[in-house]
Amino acid sequence: MPQPEVQEASGDAAMANHIVVTKESMRLRLYDSDNRLICSFGVALGRGEGDKQEVGDMSTPEGEFVITDIQDASEWLYDSGDGAVKGYYGNWFVRLSSPFKGIGIHGTSDLSSIGQRSTEGSIRLASSDLDSLRPMLREGMKVSINAMEARVAEARAVISTIEPQSVDVVAAEPVAEQSRAVEATKSEVGEVWHTVSDGELLGRIVRSYGTTIAEVKRLNPNINVDRLSIGQRILISRGGEAAPKVESVAPKVVEGDDEVWYTLEKGDLVGRVAQRFGTTSKRIAELNPDINIDRVRDGQRIRIK
């Protein structure tokens, strides 16, 4: 069921920067360059569940895309079998850089479909909402389509790595194949600061430094660390106890006699991994009965074959 919108809109429309579409809440949200919410609208999404795998599966693709074209669709016709309907797509069709042709954001006059899985894969919102959104859109704007709310996904990832003896200490988890230096600075008095990058959340940051959420909150009493902004600097430690580090990594692909295991990288989706290895999401689900393949996370190890 779609969730009610609770985030306060405080963003600057003149700084409109990126769109986030969330399947879990059936919402489209536009943020400014400081990651503040500008506006939010209910949407309809593809009838198919999960990430789009092939043409005709009626699923909405998940991942990172950009707007490639914004077309006037006011004269477009659509024939559902009962005759051509003019204006079916609203006034605009916002085309996305999906590998699947025809995926985009468009309007509708059928308000009863909003909040439902009722499209062939595109993102549909009320035509009046799209009209109000249009002046803030531009070609090249980033559009993220996610299965669940970012905060929920991060919370689940954190919970899954909590050490049994503590509810506050978060264990580090393996990351991608190549080592990744944590973006941080160390002051002359031994303080370690982290500069927030696009898409980073607090749980992932504290795991990078081997510290805790409670400790970071204690060191930053004047910052709401639960609502970080891109470019924001947060204090990680004092006295140099937890200097910036390079995370150790596990091999991305491990092959045995009859098995192949893969460690997921940031942005990996099971459907795309399956295509890369010449298999299917269904087969990966069968090989990993204890894993919800629609809720995987960075660093998680899954069996491919």
N, C-alpha and C positions, 0 to 999 in steps of 0.2 A: 504494500500500500504506500502511495506517496506520502512523504512526511511534511508537516507544516513548516513554512519558512520562518525561522527564528533569528536569522542574522540581520543586524541592522544595516540599512543602506546608508553609507556615509562617503562613498566614493565620488570622484570628480569626473563627470561625463567628458570633459575636455581632455582627460588623460586616459580615456578608454584604451585598455591594453590587451586583455585576453578573455576568452569565454571558457567556462567550465560547464559541461553537461553531465549530470549524474543520473544514471539509470535508477538507482535505489529510490531516490526522492522524486524522480520525474521532473527535474528542474533544470533550467538553463540560467546561468548566472554570468553577468558581465562585471569584470573587475577593472580597476584602474591600475596604473603602473606601480602604485604602492600597495597593491593587493587588497584594496578596499572595495567592498561591494557597491556597485552603481545601481544595478537593478536585477530583478529575478522574475522569471516567468515559468509557469507550468508548461510542460510539453507532452506530446505523444511520441512514442518511440516504436521501433520495429516489433512486429508480432513474434519474431523468433527470440529465444533466450540466448544469453551469452554473446561472445564476440562473433562478428560476422566471419564466416569461413569460406563461403562461396556464393556466387550469384544465385539468387532465388531462395536463399534460406530465410529471408525476411528479418534478419537480425541487423541491429545497428552496430557498426564497427566501433571498437574501443581503441584508444591510443591518442597520440598527438598528431594533430593535423593543422593546416592553415587554410584560410579563405583564399581560394584561387580566383573567384569571379563573383560578382553580385549582379544578377540579371533581372531585368524588368519582366515579371511573369504575369502581368495583369491581363495579357491577351492569350496566354497559354490555354490550351484545351486538354482535357483529360476525359477519356472514355472508359468507364468502368463496366461497360456492357449494356448500359441503359441509355446510351447516347452521350455525345460530347458535352462536357460541362466547362464553361468559360470561367476563369477566375478561381479554379479549384485550388491552386497553389498560393492564393493571395497575390499581393502586388510584387513580391520579390522571391527569387530563388538564390540562396547564398550557397554557392558550390564549394565543397571541401576537397582537400587533396587526398581523398581516400583512393586506394587502388581499385575500388569498385565503382564503376561508372554510375553517375546519377545520384550519389549520396550528397545531401546538403541540408540546409535549414530552409523551411518554407512555411507559409501561412495556411490557414484553413478557416472556413466559416462554420465548420462543424465543431462547436465548442464542447459537445458531449464527448468528443474523442480525446480531449486533453486530459492527461493523467492516465491514459490507457496505452496498452501495446496494440497499436492499430495501424502502423505504417508498414511500408515495404522495406524499411531500413533507414529512411531519412528521419530528421528531427522536425516535428511539426508543432507550431504554436499558433495561437489565435492571430488572425491577420492583423488586428489592431495592435497587438503586442509587437509583432514583427515590424509594423510601420513605425512604432515608437523606437524600436531598437535600431532600425536601418541607419539613421544619421550618425550613429556612433561606430558603425562597422567600416572596415576597410580591407582591401586585398592585402594578404600577408599576415593578417591578425591570427594569432594562435588560438586553436580550439582544442580543448582536452575533453575527451569523452571517457568517463570512468564508470565502473560497475557500481561503486558505492561511494558514500561520502568520504572525503579524504581523512577527516578526523576519526571516523569509525575504522577505516582501513588501518590507519596508523595505530590506533588503540589496540586493535586485534593483533597487529604485528608485535607490539610491545608486550602484550599479555602472554603471547606464545613464547616469549624468550625470557620471562621472569624466572630468576633462580628460585627453587623451592623454598629455601630458607629465608627469603626476603621478599617483600612485596614492593620494595622501593628500588632495589638495585637491578638494572637492566643489563642482561648479558649481551656481549657483542655477537654479531652473526657474520658468517662468511659473505663476501661480496663478489664482484665480478672478477674476470680472469686477470685483468691487469691491475696492478696496485694503483690506488687512488690517494693522493695526498689530501688531507683535510685542510680546507681553506681556513687559516687562522693566523693570528699575529700574536707575538709574545712581547710584552712591554719590558722596559728596563727594570721594573720592580718585580718581574716574574709573573705578571698577570697574563693569562691566556684568553684571547678574545676570538670569537667566531663571527664571520660575516655571513648572513643568511643568503642563500642562493634561491633561485626560482624553484618552487616545489618542495623545499625542505620543511620538515616539521620537527618539533622539539624531540620526540622520541628517537628519531633517527640521528639527530645531532648528538644527544647524550650517549648513545651507543658508540658513536665514532670516537668519543673521548674517554669511554669507560667511567663516566660519572653518572649522576642520577638527576631525574627531573626535579626532585626536592632541593638538591644542592644548587642547581642553576637558578631556581626561583629565589632561593635565599640570597644568592649573589646579585640578583637583579630585582630588588624590591620595587623599583619605579617603572618596571617594564612588564607589560602583560605578555608573558612568554607563551601563552596559549594562542596568541594571535600575532604571529611574527610577520614582518614585512620584508620584502626583498631588499637587500642592502643594509638591513638593520644589524648592528653589532651587539652581541651579548657576551657577558663575562662568563667564562667557563671555569676558571680556577685562579687562585692567588698563590704566589710563592713558588710557582713552577712545578707543582706536583704532577700535573697532567699536561705535559707539553704536547704540542701538535704531533701527530703520529701518522705514519703510513700504515694502513690496515693490511694485515696478512691475508692472503687469499688462498682459496682452494682451487684445484683445476676445474675449469668450467665443464669439460666433458671427461667422464671416466668410463672406460670400456672394459668389461670383463669377458669371460668366455661366451656367455649367452646374454649379457645384459649391457645396456648403455644408460648411464646416469648423467643428468645435466643439472648444473647449478644456475638458477635463474639470475639474470642481471636486471638492473633497473630498467623498467619499461617493457620487459619481456611479457608477452601474453602466450598462453599455452597454445592457442590456435596457430600463431605464427611460428612457434618453436616446432610444432608438429609438422608444419609445411617444410621447415628447414631440414628436418630429419626424414622426410618422406613417409610420415605416418599421419594419424588422425587424432583429434582431441578425444574422441570416444575411446580409442585404444589406450591413450595415456591415462585416462580415467580408470580403465580396467586394470592397468598395471599399478595404479596408486590408489587402492580402495580407501585408504585412510586419509586422503587429501582431497579437499574440495578444490578442484582445478579452476573454478571461477573465483577463488579467493586466495590465489598464490601471492607470495611476497618476494622481494629481493633476497637473494642468498639461499632461498629454499631449494632443496635437492629433490629432483623428481626422476623417476625411471622413464626412459623414452622407449626402450626396446627390451 
